[in-house]
């Protein structure tokens, strides 16, 4: 089992961590699972109404749900919510009791479970990746970064022709 980040998704994690350097923050992973490899194509930011504190962080659910649908709709392949990440203070790279509850919720959404990453700055950026199986068992897994490691079909946007067909279908169903 391993995780592959697209260049864009990994950059989004770095950007979000940098913007909120003084507090916790996090985000959600949009992608898919093929043969035990988790492909993270997009990392969705946590939203303007998230709660950012030094030892606490909560997603803006309305915003993330909205953005997940918007971003997923750009891609040819059906991307799904496959996991999440958040920053921890200092070098703490294990989950809290609250994290267990959140991870359990995400793991229950898919048969394969979910992935959950922790980011630490101690003092350099460090990401620890876990697989969460239902109900809440953790396994540390390896990750890599690079569009060149991702099947091309997962990175493709829908074409104008594809939208034309979707529009026609929707209009004919009215
Ligand atoms: Zn946490």
py3Dmol code that shows the C-alpha trace and the ligand (Angstrom):
import py3Dmol

protein = """\
ATOM      1  CA  UNK A   1       0.000   0.000   0.000  1.00  0.00           C
ATOM      2  CA  UNK A   2       1.330   3.440  -0.857  1.00  0.00           C
ATOM      3  CA  UNK A   3       0.305   6.998  -1.690  1.00  0.00           C
ATOM      4  CA  UNK A   4       1.217   9.083  -4.720  1.00  0.00           C
ATOM      5  CA  UNK A   5       0.597  12.837  -4.687  1.00  0.00           C
ATOM      6  CA  UNK A   6       0.225  14.872  -7.855  1.00  0.00           C
ATOM      7  CA  UNK A   7       2.615  17.827  -7.997  1.00  0.00           C
ATOM      8  CA  UNK A   8      -0.372  20.132  -7.562  1.00  0.00           C
ATOM      9  CA  UNK A   9      -1.763  18.315  -4.500  1.00  0.00           C
ATOM     10  CA  UNK A  10       1.605  18.255  -2.748  1.00  0.00           C
ATOM     11  CA  UNK A  11       2.181  21.935  -3.558  1.00  0.00           C
ATOM     12  CA  UNK A  12      -1.263  22.737  -2.142  1.00  0.00           C
ATOM     13  CA  UNK A  13      -0.302  21.124   1.194  1.00  0.00           C
ATOM     14  CA  UNK A  14       2.937  23.109   1.311  1.00  0.00           C
ATOM     15  CA  UNK A  15       1.116  26.335   0.415  1.00  0.00           C
ATOM     16  CA  UNK A  16      -1.595  25.822   3.043  1.00  0.00           C
ATOM     17  CA  UNK A  17       0.974  24.953   5.731  1.00  0.00           C
ATOM     18  CA  UNK A  18       2.972  28.070   4.861  1.00  0.00           C
ATOM     19  CA  UNK A  19      -0.059  30.373   4.900  1.00  0.00           C
ATOM     20  CA  UNK A  20      -1.074  29.183   8.382  1.00  0.00           C
ATOM     21  CA  UNK A  21       2.445  28.704   9.714  1.00  0.00           C
ATOM     22  CA  UNK A  22       1.514  29.698  13.299  1.00  0.00           C
ATOM     23  CA  UNK A  23      -1.481  27.400  13.775  1.00  0.00           C
ATOM     24  CA  UNK A  24      -2.811  24.000  12.879  1.00  0.00           C
ATOM     25  CA  UNK A  25      -4.450  23.678   9.498  1.00  0.00           C
ATOM     26  CA  UNK A  26      -5.296  20.864   7.111  1.00  0.00           C
ATOM     27  CA  UNK A  27      -7.243  19.796   4.085  1.00  0.00           C
ATOM     28  CA  UNK A  28      -8.959  16.987   2.237  1.00  0.00           C
ATOM     29  CA  UNK A  29      -7.675  14.603  -0.435  1.00  0.00           C
ATOM     30  CA  UNK A  30      -9.485  14.080  -3.700  1.00  0.00           C
ATOM     31  CA  UNK A  31      -8.353  11.104  -5.752  1.00  0.00           C
ATOM     32  CA  UNK A  32      -8.822   7.414  -6.263  1.00  0.00           C
ATOM     33  CA  UNK A  33      -7.437   4.019  -5.256  1.00  0.00           C
ATOM     34  CA  UNK A  34      -6.055   1.585  -7.843  1.00  0.00           C
ATOM     35  CA  UNK A  35      -4.459  -1.723  -6.775  1.00  0.00           C
ATOM     36  CA  UNK A  36      -3.721  -0.550  -3.235  1.00  0.00           C
ATOM     37  CA  UNK A  37      -2.166   2.720  -4.437  1.00  0.00           C
ATOM     38  CA  UNK A  38      -3.850   5.906  -3.257  1.00  0.00           C
ATOM     39  CA  UNK A  39      -3.553   8.596  -5.916  1.00  0.00           C
ATOM     40  CA  UNK A  40      -4.092  12.065  -4.447  1.00  0.00           C
ATOM     41  CA  UNK A  41      -4.874  14.325  -7.391  1.00  0.00           C
ATOM     42  CA  UNK A  42      -6.085  17.397  -5.495  1.00  0.00           C
ATOM     43  CA  UNK A  43      -5.723  18.668  -1.941  1.00  0.00           C
ATOM     44  CA  UNK A  44      -8.737  20.796  -1.037  1.00  0.00           C
ATOM     45  CA  UNK A  45      -8.122  23.709   1.339  1.00  0.00           C
ATOM     46  CA  UNK A  46     -10.052  23.683   4.629  1.00  0.00           C
ATOM     47  CA  UNK A  47     -12.099  26.833   3.964  1.00  0.00           C
ATOM     48  CA  UNK A  48     -12.440  30.369   5.258  1.00  0.00           C
ATOM     49  CA  UNK A  49     -14.653  29.441   8.196  1.00  0.00           C
ATOM     50  CA  UNK A  50     -12.308  26.745   9.501  1.00  0.00           C
ATOM     51  CA  UNK A  51     -11.126  27.077  13.071  1.00  0.00           C
ATOM     52  CA  UNK A  52      -7.350  27.545  13.157  1.00  0.00           C
ATOM     53  CA  UNK A  53      -5.723  27.312  16.560  1.00  0.00           C
ATOM     54  CA  UNK A  54      -2.286  26.265  17.792  1.00  0.00           C
ATOM     55  CA  UNK A  55      -3.576  22.946  19.152  1.00  0.00           C
ATOM     56  CA  UNK A  56      -6.885  22.691  17.379  1.00  0.00           C
ATOM     57  CA  UNK A  57      -8.276  22.766  13.909  1.00  0.00           C
ATOM     58  CA  UNK A  58     -11.681  22.131  12.337  1.00  0.00           C
ATOM     59  CA  UNK A  59     -12.731  22.114   8.675  1.00  0.00           C
ATOM     60  CA  UNK A  60     -15.361  24.393   7.163  1.00  0.00           C
ATOM     61  CA  UNK A  61     -17.660  21.570   6.059  1.00  0.00           C
ATOM     62  CA  UNK A  62     -19.993  23.567   3.851  1.00  0.00           C
ATOM     63  CA  UNK A  63     -17.084  25.054   1.956  1.00  0.00           C
ATOM     64  CA  UNK A  64     -15.160  21.787   1.506  1.00  0.00           C
ATOM     65  CA  UNK A  65     -18.231  19.906   0.292  1.00  0.00           C
ATOM     66  CA  UNK A  66     -18.848  22.663  -2.220  1.00  0.00           C
ATOM     67  CA  UNK A  67     -15.263  22.783  -3.446  1.00  0.00           C
ATOM     68  CA  UNK A  68     -14.892  18.987  -3.658  1.00  0.00           C
ATOM     69  CA  UNK A  69     -17.836  18.831  -6.061  1.00  0.00           C
ATOM     70  CA  UNK A  70     -16.591  21.784  -8.093  1.00  0.00           C
ATOM     71  CA  UNK A  71     -13.053  20.442  -8.487  1.00  0.00           C
ATOM     72  CA  UNK A  72     -14.101  16.818  -9.074  1.00  0.00           C
ATOM     73  CA  UNK A  73     -16.367  18.004 -11.887  1.00  0.00           C
ATOM     74  CA  UNK A  74     -13.346  19.239 -13.872  1.00  0.00           C
ATOM     75  CA  UNK A  75     -11.820  15.777 -14.199  1.00  0.00           C
ATOM     76  CA  UNK A  76     -12.647  12.965 -16.623  1.00  0.00           C
ATOM     77  CA  UNK A  77     -12.059  10.288 -14.035  1.00  0.00           C
ATOM     78  CA  UNK A  78     -14.474  10.140 -11.120  1.00  0.00           C
ATOM     79  CA  UNK A  79     -12.396  11.454  -8.216  1.00  0.00           C
ATOM     80  CA  UNK A  80     -13.549  10.823  -4.677  1.00  0.00           C
ATOM     81  CA  UNK A  81     -12.798  11.961  -1.162  1.00  0.00           C
ATOM     82  CA  UNK A  82     -10.135   9.453  -0.088  1.00  0.00           C
ATOM     83  CA  UNK A  83      -8.564  11.073   2.955  1.00  0.00           C
ATOM     84  CA  UNK A  84      -7.396  14.112   4.834  1.00  0.00           C
ATOM     85  CA  UNK A  85      -4.396  15.812   6.416  1.00  0.00           C
ATOM     86  CA  UNK A  86      -3.694  18.241   9.186  1.00  0.00           C
ATOM     87  CA  UNK A  87      -0.801  19.942  10.881  1.00  0.00           C
ATOM     88  CA  UNK A  88       0.281  19.118  14.401  1.00  0.00           C
ATOM     89  CA  UNK A  89       2.277  21.294  16.788  1.00  0.00           C
ATOM     90  CA  UNK A  90       5.945  20.452  17.355  1.00  0.00           C
ATOM     91  CA  UNK A  91       6.928  16.885  16.529  1.00  0.00           C
ATOM     92  CA  UNK A  92       3.682  15.178  17.497  1.00  0.00           C
ATOM     93  CA  UNK A  93       3.123  12.777  14.617  1.00  0.00           C
ATOM     94  CA  UNK A  94       0.500  10.539  16.173  1.00  0.00           C
ATOM     95  CA  UNK A  95      -3.245  11.130  16.389  1.00  0.00           C
ATOM     96  CA  UNK A  96      -5.264  12.580  19.260  1.00  0.00           C
ATOM     97  CA  UNK A  97      -8.551  11.138  20.535  1.00  0.00           C
ATOM     98  CA  UNK A  98     -10.435  13.734  18.476  1.00  0.00           C
ATOM     99  CA  UNK A  99      -8.391  12.737  15.418  1.00  0.00           C
ATOM    100  CA  UNK A 100      -9.336   9.083  16.005  1.00  0.00           C
ATOM    101  CA  UNK A 101     -13.001  10.048  15.784  1.00  0.00           C
ATOM    102  CA  UNK A 102     -12.481  12.041  12.578  1.00  0.00           C
ATOM    103  CA  UNK A 103     -10.339   9.314  10.991  1.00  0.00           C
ATOM    104  CA  UNK A 104     -12.908   6.657  11.927  1.00  0.00           C
ATOM    105  CA  UNK A 105     -15.585   8.688  10.174  1.00  0.00           C
ATOM    106  CA  UNK A 106     -13.534   8.942   6.965  1.00  0.00           C
ATOM    107  CA  UNK A 107     -12.437   5.277   7.064  1.00  0.00           C
ATOM    108  CA  UNK A 108     -16.074   4.202   7.317  1.00  0.00           C
ATOM    109  CA  UNK A 109     -16.987   6.054   4.095  1.00  0.00           C
ATOM    110  CA  UNK A 110     -15.060   3.633   1.861  1.00  0.00           C
ATOM    111  CA  UNK A 111     -14.533  -0.114   1.854  1.00  0.00           C
ATOM    112  CA  UNK A 112     -10.738   0.315   1.584  1.00  0.00           C
ATOM    113  CA  UNK A 113     -10.653   2.769   4.504  1.00  0.00           C
ATOM    114  CA  UNK A 114      -8.980   6.155   4.177  1.00  0.00           C
ATOM    115  CA  UNK A 115      -5.601   7.833   4.313  1.00  0.00           C
ATOM    116  CA  UNK A 116      -4.778  10.436   6.929  1.00  0.00           C
ATOM    117  CA  UNK A 117      -1.576  12.494   6.955  1.00  0.00           C
ATOM    118  CA  UNK A 118       0.049  14.553   9.673  1.00  0.00           C
ATOM    119  CA  UNK A 119       2.317  17.507   8.941  1.00  0.00           C
ATOM    120  CA  UNK A 120       4.984  18.713  11.363  1.00  0.00           C
ATOM    121  CA  UNK A 121       7.470  21.534  11.058  1.00  0.00           C
ATOM    122  CA  UNK A 122      10.342  20.378  13.254  1.00  0.00           C
ATOM    123  CA  UNK A 123      11.943  22.575  11.974  1.00  0.00           C
ATOM    124  CA  UNK A 124      11.510  21.395   8.400  1.00  0.00           C
ATOM    125  CA  UNK A 125       8.309  20.313   6.681  1.00  0.00           C
ATOM    126  CA  UNK A 126       7.647  16.651   7.396  1.00  0.00           C
ATOM    127  CA  UNK A 127       4.631  14.601   6.338  1.00  0.00           C
ATOM    128  CA  UNK A 128       3.705  11.272   7.934  1.00  0.00           C
ATOM    129  CA  UNK A 129       1.185   9.188   6.039  1.00  0.00           C
ATOM    130  CA  UNK A 130      -1.163   6.695   7.650  1.00  0.00           C
ATOM    131  CA  UNK A 131      -3.725   4.311   6.308  1.00  0.00           C
ATOM    132  CA  UNK A 132      -6.835   4.075   8.473  1.00  0.00           C
ATOM    133  CA  UNK A 133      -8.888   0.923   8.287  1.00  0.00           C
ATOM    134  CA  UNK A 134     -12.308   0.674   9.820  1.00  0.00           C
ATOM    135  CA  UNK A 135     -12.998   1.009  12.732  1.00  0.00           C
ATOM    136  CA  UNK A 136      -9.711   2.789  13.560  1.00  0.00           C
ATOM    137  CA  UNK A 137      -6.482   0.907  12.940  1.00  0.00           C
ATOM    138  CA  UNK A 138      -3.423   2.809  11.738  1.00  0.00           C
ATOM    139  CA  UNK A 139      -0.650   1.678   9.476  1.00  0.00           C
ATOM    140  CA  UNK A 140       2.196   4.013   8.510  1.00  0.00           C
ATOM    141  CA  UNK A 141       2.639   3.974   4.735  1.00  0.00           C
ATOM    142  CA  UNK A 142       5.124   5.308   2.223  1.00  0.00           C
ATOM    143  CA  UNK A 143       4.357   8.216  -0.109  1.00  0.00           C
ATOM    144  CA  UNK A 144       5.838   9.665  -3.276  1.00  0.00           C
ATOM    145  CA  UNK A 145       5.257  12.854  -5.254  1.00  0.00           C
ATOM    146  CA  UNK A 146       5.095  13.350  -9.006  1.00  0.00           C
ATOM    147  CA  UNK A 147       2.647  13.590 -11.901  1.00  0.00           C
ATOM    148  CA  UNK A 148       4.949  11.189 -13.788  1.00  0.00           C
ATOM    149  CA  UNK A 149       4.020   8.446 -11.278  1.00  0.00           C
ATOM    150  CA  UNK A 150       0.295   8.834 -11.910  1.00  0.00           C
ATOM    151  CA  UNK A 151      -1.730   7.100 -14.672  1.00  0.00           C
ATOM    152  CA  UNK A 152      -2.418   9.814 -17.243  1.00  0.00           C
ATOM    153  CA  UNK A 153      -6.174   9.200 -17.226  1.00  0.00           C
ATOM    154  CA  UNK A 154      -6.397  10.405 -13.609  1.00  0.00           C
ATOM    155  CA  UNK A 155      -4.959  13.823 -14.440  1.00  0.00           C
ATOM    156  CA  UNK A 156      -7.116  14.521 -17.493  1.00  0.00           C
ATOM    157  CA  UNK A 157      -9.726  17.255 -17.483  1.00  0.00           C
ATOM    158  CA  UNK A 158     -13.047  16.796 -19.192  1.00  0.00           C
ATOM    159  CA  UNK A 159     -12.945  18.017 -22.780  1.00  0.00           C
ATOM    160  CA  UNK A 160     -15.307  20.619 -24.267  1.00  0.00           C
ATOM    161  CA  UNK A 161     -16.863  17.741 -26.225  1.00  0.00           C
ATOM    162  CA  UNK A 162     -17.518  15.847 -22.998  1.00  0.00           C
ATOM    163  CA  UNK A 163     -19.318  18.862 -21.512  1.00  0.00           C
ATOM    164  CA  UNK A 164     -21.296  19.239 -24.718  1.00  0.00           C
ATOM    165  CA  UNK A 165     -22.503  15.628 -24.368  1.00  0.00           C
ATOM    166  CA  UNK A 166     -23.316  16.090 -20.678  1.00  0.00           C
ATOM    167  CA  UNK A 167     -25.278  19.273 -21.450  1.00  0.00           C
ATOM    168  CA  UNK A 168     -27.212  17.560 -24.215  1.00  0.00           C
ATOM    169  CA  UNK A 169     -28.031  14.643 -21.953  1.00  0.00           C
ATOM    170  CA  UNK A 170     -29.196  16.914 -19.151  1.00  0.00           C
ATOM    171  CA  UNK A 171     -31.338  19.024 -21.434  1.00  0.00           C
ATOM    172  CA  UNK A 172     -32.959  15.943 -23.012  1.00  0.00           C
ATOM    173  CA  UNK A 173     -33.849  14.635 -19.554  1.00  0.00           C
ATOM    174  CA  UNK A 174     -35.814  17.757 -18.628  1.00  0.00           C
TER     175      UNK A 174
END
"""
ligand_1 = """\
1
ZN
Zn -4.663 16.178 15.327
"""
view = py3Dmol.view(width=600, height=400)
view.addModel(protein, "pdb")
view.setStyle({"model": 0}, {"cartoon": {"style": "trace"}})
view.addModel(ligand_1, "xyz")
view.setStyle({"model": 1}, {"stick": {}})
view.zoomTo()
view.show()
